[in-house]
Amino acid sequence: MKTRALTKLLSTTATPALLLTDNSIQWHNSAFDTLAKPERQQIEHWGQHGHDELLVCHGMLFERLTADDHTLVIASGHRAPAQQRQLMQALLPQLQHGTDPFFALPQILAELLQWQSAAACKHLHDGQLSLVGHWSDGQQQPPRTLKMKHSLAAPLYDDAQTGTRVQEWEAEDTHDPLLPEQGIWLGQRIDNANGQPIGHLAVWGPGPQTSMADSIHLLQLCADLVSAWSPSAESKEPPAASFIQDRLTGLPLRDALDHALTTSEQHYRNGKDYLLALIDIDALSEINTRLGQQEGDRVLCAFADKLRHVCRPNDQLFRFGGDEFVLLLPAGSHPPPIMDRLQQINRSMSEQLGHPFNASVGLAKLDEVNGSGDELLLLADSRLQQDKRTG
């Protein structure tokens, strides 16, 4: 951990903070100095010798955050409970829809903690990392494979004791392909139930717009959540999400759609109707040919992300094929305005990409096909082809 980065970030905060190195006091900020001497001594003694996980002093709750031989003693930020609720509200619906948490968390963390970029990588055990989720400058980036030796996260895997790492870097200090010229990087290793590293989370940028302690706390919480969500090494069968996740977009695939259609057939027999939208990106192959596969992947990720954002809590989104997506929505007395939403997405994508973009759609309701999921797909596909012909 680069202590210079920490002291720089915490020097002006109103939150009392104390930094210990090898259990000796190295630094404290001005907010710590304002505490009465007995309170400072109580905090120092607890930081060095205390066994309790938390300390209540001067009406504040203090916690210890440890990385390498450094221990940061800091008053817990008052925003933590609210941030935890926001995290759960954003993450749980995606997990319920089968989205890989490694894909979902970077966007959630970057927006919640106001970092410029965030990423989630899986450890491939061969000197490589699989970059599953990568949110940067307000956009979802395509997945890729990275070399461990070039990543600032490498020390997280080298030392089992180092679960959290903060580093300030400049261009000449690293070969990490994800990082700009300079900034602050915060990483958190994710271990499975057996204590084996399965990946890491990271945020980076010029610096956090919120408390650094909040960022550390939330990344550690997310690591625990992902660890609990992931199967252990002894697990005989992976969770359902591992069968249905699309590596590029993070969306459930055809097997998940088949399961959802079977469930919708059962609900239909109990009087509940569904609307299916089969959506196709027009001329994606031309984009791949003219601008390259990487640009085509970026288009797919951006489009999937915009579709995800217009979904209501009970709507389900799937990647159906190379350039096709399926939305399955409960159809009440007031059907959702799918066409209006898609037109808005088409306009937004054109502005974002800087070139014309259009996606066609075919709509069908389950009651039109007497509750048959297979026929629902066929009817939606027929209407999609008609929409593409008419432009």
LINMO-V17070 format. One record per backbone hydrogen bond with DSSP energy under -0.5 kcal/mol. CO is the residue of the C=O (numbers start at 1). NH is the residue of the N-H. Records with the same first field share a line. If there is no record, write none. Layout:
CO=NH + NH
This chain:
1=3
2=5 + 6
3=7
4=8
5=9
6=10
7=11
10=13
11=30
14=16
16=75
17=29
18=73
19=26 + 27
20=71
21=24
24=21
27=19
29=32 + 33
30=34
32=35
36=40
37=41
38=42
39=43
40=44
41=45
42=46
43=47
44=48
45=49 + 50
46=50
53=64
55=57 + 62
57=60
60=57 + 62
61=76
62=55
63=74
65=72
67=70
69=22
70=67
71=20 + 73
72=65 + 74
73=18
74=63
77=80
79=83
80=84
81=85
82=86
83=87
84=88
85=89
86=90
87=91
88=92
90=94
91=95
92=96
93=97
94=99
95=98
100=103 + 104
101=105
104=108
105=109
106=110
107=111
108=112
109=113
110=114 + 115
113=209 + 210
114=209
116=137
117=204
118=135
119=202
120=132 + 133
121=200
122=130
127=148
128=124
129=131 + 146
130=122 + 132
131=144
133=120
134=136 + 141
135=118
136=139
139=136
144=131
146=129
147=150 + 151
148=151
151=154
153=156 + 157
154=157 + 158
155=159
158=160
159=162
161=163
163=189
165=187
166=2
167=185
169=183
170=173 + 174
171=174
176=179
181=171
183=169
184=205
185=167
186=203
187=165
188=201
189=191
190=198 + 199
192=195
196=192
198=123
199=190
200=121
201=188
202=119
203=186
204=117
205=184
211=215
212=216
213=217
214=218
215=219
216=220
217=221
218=222
219=223
220=224
221=225
222=226
223=227
224=228
225=229
226=230
232=235
239=242 + 243
240=243 + 244
241=245
244=253
245=247
246=250
251=246
252=319
253=256 + 257
254=258
255=259
256=260
257=261
258=262
259=263
260=264
261=265
262=266
263=267
264=268
265=269
267=270 + 272
268=271
273=331
274=366
275=329
276=278 + 364
277=279 + 327
278=362
279=325
280=282 + 360
281=284
283=287
284=288
285=289
286=290
287=291 + 292
288=292
292=296
293=297
294=298
295=299
296=300
297=301
298=302
299=303
300=304
301=305
302=306
303=307
304=308
305=309
306=310
307=310 + 311
308=311
312=315
316=328
317=252
318=320 + 326
323=281
324=320 + 321
325=279
326=318
327=277 + 329
328=316
329=275
330=332
336=338
337=341
338=342
339=343
340=344
341=345
342=346
343=347
344=348
345=349
346=350
347=351
348=352
349=353
350=354 + 355
358=282
360=280
362=278
364=276
365=368
366=369 + 371
367=370
369=372
371=373
372=376
373=377
374=378
375=379
376=380
377=381
378=382
379=383
380=384
381=385
382=386
383=387
384=388
385=389
386=390
387=391
